Amino acid sequence: MKRWAAISVVALAGIGAFSTRALAEAMQRGQADSRMLIGRVFNRQDQPVAKAIVYLKNSKTLAIKTYITEPDGSYRFPALATNVDYEIYAESNGARSDTKTLSGFDSRRQANITLRLK
């Protein structure tokens, strides 16, 4: 009986070590399979626009995320899928920027897109 208990403990320890290693590898893959989009929003006079709303649309799921720009006009969208195209534009006080695309073929881990309101 003690022998089976010892075997069980060793087997469970091996499974636990495998699970921990598998979890760590999955987390690394998750980081490797994501990217970040950063940028700034400017008005016609090339001044940063605070509190502009930046829209990010996932072309696969059609889900839309938003970000309200910081006082320096900056925005960020972390943890984006690398194999998906995203459409992005900004709006503020009735003005809107052109829509730009972050391609799924773009291999940068951190993309930077500047948006200009018209």
C-alpha positions as CSV (number, residue, x, y, z in Angstrom):
1,M,0.0,0.0,0.0
2,K,2.8,2.4,0.9
3,R,4.5,1.5,-2.4
4,W,1.4,2.6,-4.4
5,A,1.1,5.8,-2.4
6,A,4.7,6.6,-3.2
7,I,4.2,5.9,-6.9
8,S,1.0,8.0,-6.9
9,V,2.9,10.9,-5.3
10,V,5.7,10.7,-7.8
11,A,3.2,10.5,-10.7
12,L,1.2,13.5,-9.4
13,A,4.4,15.5,-9.0
14,G,5.3,14.7,-12.6
15,I,1.9,15.8,-13.8
16,G,2.1,19.0,-11.7
17,A,5.5,19.8,-13.2
18,F,4.2,19.2,-16.7
19,S,1.2,21.3,-16.0
20,T,3.3,24.2,-14.7
21,R,5.6,24.0,-17.7
22,A,2.7,23.8,-20.1
23,L,1.1,26.8,-18.5
24,A,4.3,28.8,-18.7
25,E,4.7,27.9,-22.4
26,A,1.1,28.9,-23.1
27,M,1.6,32.2,-21.4
28,Q,4.7,32.9,-23.4
29,R,2.8,31.9,-26.6
30,G,0.0,34.3,-25.5
31,Q,2.5,37.1,-25.3
32,A,4.1,36.1,-28.6
33,D,0.7,36.0,-30.3
34,S,-0.2,39.6,-29.2
35,R,0.8,43.1,-30.2
36,M,0.1,46.6,-29.0
37,L,-1.2,49.6,-30.9
38,I,-0.2,53.0,-29.7
39,G,-0.5,56.5,-31.2
40,R,-1.6,60.1,-30.9
41,V,-4.5,62.1,-32.1
42,F,-3.9,65.6,-33.5
43,N,-6.2,68.4,-34.8
44,R,-5.8,70.4,-38.0
45,Q,-3.2,72.7,-36.3
46,D,-1.1,69.7,-35.3
47,Q,-2.0,70.1,-31.7
48,P,-2.6,67.0,-29.5
49,V,-6.3,66.4,-28.8
50,A,-7.2,65.3,-25.3
51,K,-10.4,63.4,-24.7
52,A,-10.9,62.3,-28.3
53,I,-12.5,58.9,-28.7
54,V,-10.4,56.4,-30.6
55,Y,-12.4,53.5,-32.1
56,L,-10.7,50.2,-32.9
57,K,-12.7,47.6,-34.9
58,N,-11.7,43.9,-35.1
59,S,-12.4,42.9,-38.7
60,K,-12.9,39.2,-37.8
61,T,-15.3,39.6,-34.9
62,L,-16.5,43.2,-35.7
63,A,-16.0,44.0,-32.0
64,I,-15.2,47.6,-31.3
65,K,-13.0,48.9,-28.5
66,T,-12.7,52.5,-27.6
67,Y,-10.1,54.6,-25.8
68,I,-10.4,58.2,-24.6
69,T,-7.1,60.0,-25.4
70,E,-4.8,61.3,-22.6
71,P,-4.0,65.0,-22.3
72,D,-1.1,64.6,-24.7
73,G,-3.4,63.0,-27.3
74,S,-2.0,59.5,-26.8
75,Y,-3.9,56.2,-26.9
76,R,-3.0,52.6,-26.6
77,F,-4.6,49.2,-27.3
78,P,-2.7,46.3,-25.7
79,A,-3.0,42.6,-26.3
80,L,-4.2,42.7,-29.9
81,A,-4.2,39.5,-32.0
82,T,-1.4,39.3,-34.5
83,N,-3.4,37.6,-37.3
84,V,-6.3,40.1,-37.4
85,D,-6.8,43.3,-39.3
86,Y,-8.0,46.3,-37.3
87,E,-9.6,49.5,-38.5
88,I,-9.0,52.6,-36.4
89,Y,-10.2,56.2,-36.4
90,A,-10.8,59.0,-33.9
91,E,-13.6,61.5,-33.3
92,S,-13.8,64.7,-31.3
93,N,-16.3,67.6,-31.2
94,G,-17.8,66.5,-34.6
95,A,-14.5,66.1,-36.3
96,R,-13.3,62.7,-37.5
97,S,-10.0,61.3,-38.8
98,D,-9.6,59.1,-41.8
99,T,-9.9,55.4,-41.0
100,K,-6.5,53.6,-41.0
101,T,-5.8,49.9,-41.0
102,L,-3.5,47.8,-38.9
103,S,-2.9,44.7,-41.0
104,G,-2.6,41.2,-39.7
105,F,0.5,40.9,-42.0
106,D,2.2,43.7,-40.0
107,S,4.7,41.8,-37.9
108,R,5.6,44.7,-35.5
109,R,5.0,43.9,-31.8
110,Q,4.2,47.6,-31.2
111,A,2.6,49.5,-34.0
112,N,2.3,53.3,-33.9
113,I,-0.5,55.1,-35.9
114,T,-1.1,58.8,-35.8
115,L,-4.6,60.0,-36.4
116,R,-5.4,63.6,-37.6
117,L,-8.9,65.1,-37.3
118,K,-10.3,66.8,-40.3
